[in-house]
Amino acid sequence: MSNTTNEQIAYIALGSNMGDREQWLLAAIKALDANNEIVVTAVSSIYETDPVGYTDQDAFLNMAVQVKTTLSPEQLLLQQLAIEQQLGRVRDIRWGPRTIDLDLLMYHNINLETELLILPHPRMMERAFVLVPLHDVLAAEHELYHQIKPVVEEALQSRKEGITLWKTISWPNV
């Protein structure tokens, strides 16, 4: 990374339910990490989850990553959208099938609402498929962990149905 003085920690959710789902997730992580302004610092386990919203589709594999980045939140989002496009994401059905989905969940402790981006992600606390992997990558020594952990644990108690541990992976040894 070129300038570590402006490094911020961000959390990104990943999901896939088309083709070789695990390979799409790993390709997205590698694409994030290949950017000189992004370093993937932690990855969650992979979870298989029931579809939400549009339910007439295959199950998803979901995970989350923690990154350090010198990009702004908007620049990071644009990188994520470029990776989705590069990996064949087509947006024709809301919440429909996809090769890859990358959602910026949190960026440092920033609260932001623009036409392009809302931070923290407005629906993350309603989604076990986001909360369970996010819980995996929140570092216990990070102040954000202590702020969000009780809320995540409470949400997990009531929303754990429809999510199953699929595979544990070791980053960067994938």
Stockholm file with secondary structure:
# STOCKHOLM 1.0

chainA/1-174         MSNTTNEQIAYIALGSNMGDREQWLLAAIKALDANNEIVVTAVSSIYETDPVGYTDQDAFLNMAVQVKTTLSPEQLLLQQLAIEQQLGRVRDIRWGPRTIDLDLLMYHNINLETELLILPHPRMMERAFVLVPLHDVLAAEHELYHQIKPVVEEALQSRKEGITLWKTISWPNV
#=GR chainA/1-174 SS CCCGGGCEEEEEEEEECSSSHHHHHHHHHHHHHHSTTEEEEEECCEEEECCCSSCSSCCEEEEEEEEEESSCHHHHHHHHHHHHHHTTCCCSSTTCCCSCEEEEEEETTCCEECSSCEESCTTGGGCHHHHHHHHHHSCTTSHHHHHHHHHHHHHHHHHCTTEEEEECCCSSCC
#=GC SS_cons         CCCGGGCEEEEEEEEECSSSHHHHHHHHHHHHHHSTTEEEEEECCEEEECCCSSCSSCCEEEEEEEEEESSCHHHHHHHHHHHHHHTTCCCSSTTCCCSCEEEEEEETTCCEECSSCEESCTTGGGCHHHHHHHHHHSCTTSHHHHHHHHHHHHHHHHHCTTEEEEECCCSSCC
//
